[in-house]
Amino acid sequence: MGNENLQQILKFGTVGVMNTAIDLGVLNLLLYFGATPLVANSIAFSLAVANSFVWNRHWTFKSYHGVWWKQMILFFLVALVGLGLSDLCIYFGVIRWGYDINLVKVASFVVVFWWNFFIPKFFIFNK
């Protein structure tokens, strides 16, 4: 793995930590105020994705050559698959099997991380 790829993975991970804080914070806030797990997860995930787009476009992948709104549309389409994966984890882990939502949410990050790294890297923010 090249140095640039390693740096991008580390930066992506750093952005991921910020996204995790947003995602878990909003998720738990919405649950506290009575939202259902899937609604809370979908809203929290979407806000984290918006944060992710800005940081990954400008910092992780330094993608200034592309038309930002086209990249954003593609990024959010990719994120919809990530949201589907996350919602599936919540549905099965929390609703069907009764595990703690925060535990399931953290486990879902591992699944979604790789999808959300490689697709944008090679198909949205590629140089």
C-alpha positions in Angstrom: 0.0 0.0 0.0 1.4 3.4 -1.0 2.1 6.2 1.4 -0.7 8.3 -0.2 -3.2 5.5 0.3 -2.1 5.0 4.0 -2.5 8.8 4.6 -5.9 8.8 3.0 -7.0 5.9 5.1 -5.8 7.6 8.3 -7.5 10.9 7.3 -10.6 9.0 6.4 -10.5 7.3 9.9 -10.1 10.7 11.6 -13.1 12.0 9.7 -14.8 8.8 10.7 -14.2 9.6 14.4 -15.9 13.0 13.9 -18.7 11.3 12.1 -19.0 8.7 14.8 -19.4 11.4 17.4 -22.1 13.1 15.3 -23.8 9.9 14.5 -23.9 8.5 18.1 -24.7 11.9 19.6 -27.6 12.6 17.4 -28.8 9.0 17.5 -29.0 9.0 21.3 -30.5 12.5 21.5 -33.3 11.5 19.1 -33.9 8.3 21.0 -34.0 10.3 24.2 -36.8 12.4 22.7 -38.7 9.4 21.6 -37.7 8.7 18.0 -37.8 5.1 16.9 -34.4 3.4 16.3 -34.7 3.3 12.5 -35.8 7.0 12.3 -33.1 8.1 14.7 -30.5 6.1 12.9 -31.4 7.4 9.5 -31.3 11.1 10.6 -28.1 10.6 12.6 -26.4 8.8 9.7 -27.5 11.4 7.2 -26.0 14.3 9.3 -22.7 12.4 9.7 -22.7 11.8 5.9 -23.0 15.5 5.2 -20.0 16.2 7.6 -18.2 13.3 5.9 -18.6 14.8 2.4 -17.2 18.2 3.3 -14.1 16.8 5.2 -13.4 14.0 2.8 -13.7 16.1 -0.3 -11.5 18.9 1.0 -9.1 17.2 3.3 -8.9 13.4 2.8 -9.0 13.2 -1.0 -8.3 16.9 -1.8 -10.6 16.7 -4.7 -10.8 20.2 -6.2 -11.0 19.3 -9.8 -14.5 17.8 -9.9 -17.8 19.7 -9.9 -18.7 19.7 -6.2 -22.5 19.2 -6.7 -22.0 16.2 -9.0 -19.6 14.7 -6.4 -22.1 15.4 -3.7 -24.9 13.6 -5.5 -22.7 10.6 -6.1 -21.4 10.7 -2.6 -24.9 10.7 -1.2 -26.0 7.9 -3.5 -23.1 5.8 -2.2 -24.1 6.9 1.3 -27.6 5.6 0.7 -26.2 2.1 0.4 -24.2 2.7 3.6 -27.4 3.9 5.3 -29.2 0.7 4.1 -26.4 -1.4 5.6 -26.5 0.6 8.8 -30.3 0.3 9.0 -30.1 -3.5 8.4 -27.7 -3.8 11.3 -30.1 -1.7 13.5 -33.1 -3.7 12.4 -31.6 -7.1 13.0 -29.3 -6.3 15.9 -31.7 -4.1 17.9 -35.3 -4.7 16.7 -35.1 -8.5 16.0 -32.4 -9.7 18.4 -32.6 -7.1 21.2 -28.9 -6.0 21.4 -28.0 -2.5 22.8 -28.4 0.1 20.0 -25.0 1.7 20.7 -23.2 -1.6 20.5 -24.9 -2.5 17.2 -24.3 1.0 15.9 -20.5 0.8 16.6 -20.4 -2.7 15.0 -22.2 -1.3 11.9 -19.4 1.3 11.5 -17.0 -1.6 10.7 -19.3 -2.8 7.9 -20.0 0.6 6.5 -16.4 2.0 6.8 -15.0 0.0 3.9 -17.9 0.7 1.6 -17.7 4.4 2.3 -13.9 4.6 1.8 -13.3 2.7 -1.4 -16.3 3.8 -3.5 -15.7 7.5 -3.0 -11.9 7.1 -3.3 -12.0 5.4 -6.7 -15.2 6.6 -8.2 -16.0 10.1 -6.8 -12.9 11.8 -5.6 -10.4 10.1 -7.9 -7.7 12.2 -9.4 
